[in-house]
């Protein structure tokens, strides 16, 4: 059947493109060249664009496993007694992922450029849903102000990760900025 062999070829192309894209994004970040990905995968750039019509679609596919790990981690932390500590622990892990997994911060960004017009930003949506119970508990327990949203927290993390990306020690800089955001600018008194 010609249709099934074409579908099998398409699945193989998708898997090959995704594997190459993961390596390219890991080394080049969110700006990895789609043309280079196509060349390395041995396909045309039109094939890459057919599977990944936007750069964000490619970044989201590359980040899917990491996002799933963060989703599961949020679920694990939901039962911790210290609700604020659980939220901060999870956010700290998201910051660390964003710094080490180049391209993840760009996949989480809420700008609408390249977002799927129907599904929006699926990576951010998964994390929002995962973190909602953590944030609700922290707010209920008085550990976080009630006007904070998960979208606010993801936006903050994206900003921190992008700001630290070209620092000589991005992980240390991102951690420092995250701690500063958590504690605020006021001296303890």
SEBA-983620 format. One record per residue (C-alpha): x, y, z; residue number from 1. Coordinates in steps of 0.001 Angstrom, whole numbers, m for minus. Layout:
BEGIN
        px        py        pz   num
         X         Y         Z   NUM
...
% end
This chain:
BEGIN
        px        py        pz   num
         0         0         0     1
      1625      3286     m1072     2
      m109      5342      1643     3
      1266      3302      4529     4
      4857      3408      3240     5
      4552      7179      2811     6
      3297      7464      6401     7
      6184      5281      7594     8
      8627      7527      5718     9
      7017     10590      7285    10
      7326      9057     10781    11
     10994      8207     10164    12
     11654     11728      8856    13
      9918     13231     11885    14
     11983     11108     14300    15
     15235     11905     12470    16
     14457     15643     12317    17
     13530     15699     16003    18
     16733     13875     17032    19
     18875     16290     15013    20
     16888     19275     16306    21
     17459     18187     19917    22
     21226     18199     19326    23
     21176     21516     17444    24
     19043     23273     20055    25
     21258     21892     22837    26
     24329     23448     21226    27
     22890     26503     19437    28
     19894     27380     21601    29
     16512     28548     20345    30
     18080     30140     17278    31
     19277     26802     15875    32
     19258     26884     12086    33
     16319     25054     10549    34
     18334     24711      7338    35
     21203     23069      9233    36
     18744     20719     10931    37
     17341     19767      7508    38
     20849     19182      6043    39
     21994     17073      8999    40
     18756     15062      8989    41
     19136     14472      5239    42
     15817     16065      4317    43
     14749     19254      2579    44
     13866     22359      4534    45
     10280     22017      3232    46
     10080     18640      5016    47
     11225     20237      8268    48
      8639     22983      7869    49
      5905     20474      7058    50
      6538     18693     10363    51
      7305     21886     12314    52
      5545     24856     10665    53
      7026     27312     13183    54
     10206     27550     15218    55
      8060     27376     18372    56
      6530     24083     17184    57
     10044     22683     16827    58
     11135     23999     20242    59
      8017     22602     21885    60
      8638     19172     20349    61
     12279     19246     21477    62
     11188     20273     24998    63
      8294     17814     25381    64
     10173     15257     27555    65
     11586     17945     29836    66
      8161     19532     30204    67
      6677     16152     31090    68
      9371     15609     33748    69
      8557     19013     35250    70
      4846     18207     35186    71
      5454     14974     37098    72
      7738     16758     39555    73
      5034     19340     40323    74
      2635     16509     41060    75
      5195     14877     43417    76
      5712     18122     45330    77
      2012     18906     45761    78
      1779     16837     48948    79
      4697     18479     50796    80
      3770     20099     54109    81
      5616     23354     53343    82
      3498     24591     50424    83
      5616     27695     49741    84
      8790     25620     49913    85
      7286     23071     47499    86
      6372     25802     45008    87
      9821     27395     45273    88
     11529     24012     44912    89
      9577     23339     41729    90
     10245     26831     40349    91
     13932     26388     41127    92
     13900     23161     39097    93
     12160     24940     36201    94
     14840     27662     36280    95
     17587     25006     36280    96
     15952     23179     33355    97
     15591     26414     31395    98
     19259     27235     31889    99
     20607     23782     31024   100
     18095     22968     28280   101
     18826     25706     25782   102
     15692     26632     23889   103
     13307     25680     26689   104
     12896     29276     27885   105
     12003     30339     24348   106
      9481     27501     24131   107
      7859     28729     27358   108
      7738     32407     26404   109
      4236     33824     26101   110
      4868     35973     23050   111
      2421     35067     20348   112
      4964     34933     17511   113
      5030     31371     16268   114
      2438     30106     18729   115
      m156     27696     17419   116
     m3271     29850     16886   117
     m5545     27022     18093   118
     m3546     25409     20907   119
     m1405     28396     21915   120
      1770     27621     23841   121
      1415     23974     24811   122
      4619     23849     26907   123
      3545     26762     29065   124
       m11     25400     29266   125
      1236     22045     30599   126
      3379     23779     33228   127
       552     26138     34186   128
     m1772     23221     34799   129
       925     21312     36719   130
      1869     24247     38943   131
     m1669     25469     39675   132
     m2180     23151     42684   133
      1241     24146     44100   134
       424     27833     43788   135
     m3126     27434     45166   136
     m1791     25692     48283   137
       944     28301     48791   138
     m1603     31121     48461   139
     m4077     29355     50778   140
     m1337     28885     53390   141
      m302     32566     53160   142
      3105     31813     51643   143
      2455     33662     48375   144
       362     36753     47682   145
     m3032     35956     46147   146
     m2540     38083     43020   147
       358     35955     41704   148
      m455     33677     38777   149
      1428     30724     37363   150
      1734     32705     34114   151
      3498     35450     36128   152
      5920     32901     37546   153
      6660     31311     34156   154
      7215     34757     32638   155
      9639     35566     35454   156
     11534     32303     34910   157
     11729     32844     31143   158
     13130     36326     31734   159
     15700     35041     34205   160
     16795     32195     31926   161
     17117     34459     28894   162
     18973     37120     30910   163
     21453     34535     32211   164
     21902     32641     28928   165
     25114     34410     27858   166
     26585     34905     31334   167
     29911     33085     31952   168
     28126     30931     34559   169
     24481     30908     33465   170
     23307     28487     36168   171
     24783     30551     39011   172
     23488     33808     37533   173
     19987     32388     37010   174
     19951     31031     40559   175
     21092     34404     41924   176
     18406     36269     39965   177
     15733     33772     41012   178
     16703     34166     44709   179
     16618     37939     44280   180
     13133     37739     42773   181
     11929     35505     45608   182
     13341     37602     48444   183
     12762     40998     46832   184
     14848     44136     47047   185
     14034     45193     50599   186
     16642     44478     53265   187
     15548     42126     56021   188
     14890     44001     59156   189
% end
